[in-house]
Amino acid sequence: MQIDALADFIVEKIDDMKGRDITSINVAEKSDFADYMIIASGNSTRHVKSIAQNVTTECRAQGIEPLGVEGVDIGEWSLVDLGDIVVHIMTDEMRDKYQLEQLWE
């Protein structure tokens, strides 16, 4: 799967799980470690965990093995590292606190 198609696929899977405020940022010209940052919000820590686990499961079903998954134990901020795409699923409080979009836009 090409990188743009994979980014669209991940956004679709987050949306399927009712993730909110999904933002896909192309950081290819600003970063050496990723081409896309995808950031979304969950309604609760349980919701954040579920979205991250679903992204991981759906990517594996497509033959794409995540390089790492962090934060699913606590659920305030879960990160799925897919190499060229880094997915951040956060509670509203964490998203407001860290404002990742402002760092990359």
C-alpha positions in Angstrom: 0.0 0.0 0.0 1.4 3.4 -0.9 2.0 5.9 1.8 -0.9 8.3 0.8 -3.3 5.4 0.5 -2.1 4.1 3.9 -2.7 7.5 5.5 -6.2 7.6 4.1 -6.8 4.0 5.3 -5.8 4.9 8.8 -8.0 8.0 8.9 -10.9 5.8 7.7 -10.2 3.3 10.5 -10.1 6.0 13.1 -13.3 7.4 11.8 -14.9 4.0 11.9 -14.2 3.9 15.6 -15.8 7.3 16.1 -12.5 9.1 16.6 -12.9 12.9 16.6 -11.1 15.9 15.1 -8.9 13.7 12.9 -6.0 15.6 11.4 -3.6 14.3 8.9 -0.4 16.4 8.5 2.1 15.8 5.7 5.5 16.3 7.5 7.7 14.8 4.8 9.5 18.1 4.2 9.8 18.9 7.9 10.9 15.5 9.2 13.3 12.8 8.5 11.5 10.1 10.5 8.0 10.2 9.1 5.9 11.4 6.1 2.6 11.8 8.0 1.4 12.6 11.5 -2.2 11.6 12.1 -3.7 13.0 15.2 -7.2 12.3 16.6 -9.2 12.5 19.8 -11.0 9.9 21.8 -13.8 10.4 24.2 -12.2 8.6 27.1 -9.0 6.7 28.0 -10.9 3.5 27.1 -11.9 5.0 23.7 -8.3 6.1 23.0 -7.0 2.6 23.7 -9.7 1.0 21.5 -8.9 3.3 18.6 -5.2 2.6 18.8 -5.8 -1.2 19.1 -8.1 -1.1 16.1 -5.6 0.8 14.0 -3.0 -1.8 14.9 -5.3 -4.7 14.1 -6.4 -3.3 10.8 -2.9 -2.5 9.7 -1.7 -6.0 10.5 -4.7 -7.4 8.5 -3.3 -5.5 5.6 0.2 -6.9 6.2 1.6 -3.8 7.8 3.3 -4.5 11.1 3.6 -1.5 13.4 7.2 -0.7 14.6 5.8 0.1 18.0 2.7 0.9 20.0 2.9 3.0 23.1 0.5 4.3 25.7 -2.3 1.7 25.4 -1.8 0.8 29.1 -2.9 4.2 30.4 -4.8 5.5 27.4 -4.4 9.2 27.7 -2.2 9.3 24.7 -1.6 6.3 22.5 1.0 6.3 19.7 1.1 3.8 16.8 4.4 4.0 14.9 4.0 2.7 11.4 7.3 3.9 10.1 6.4 6.6 7.6 3.2 7.4 9.5 3.0 8.1 13.2 -0.6 8.0 14.7 -1.4 9.9 17.9 -4.7 9.2 19.6 -5.3 11.4 22.6 -7.8 12.5 25.2 -9.0 16.1 24.8 -7.0 17.1 27.8 -3.7 15.7 26.4 -4.4 17.2 22.9 -5.1 20.6 24.4 -2.0 20.4 26.6 0.5 19.4 23.9 -1.0 20.9 20.7 0.9 18.7 18.3 -0.8 20.3 15.3 0.9 23.6 16.0 4.3 22.0 16.1 4.0 20.5 12.6 1.8 22.9 10.7 
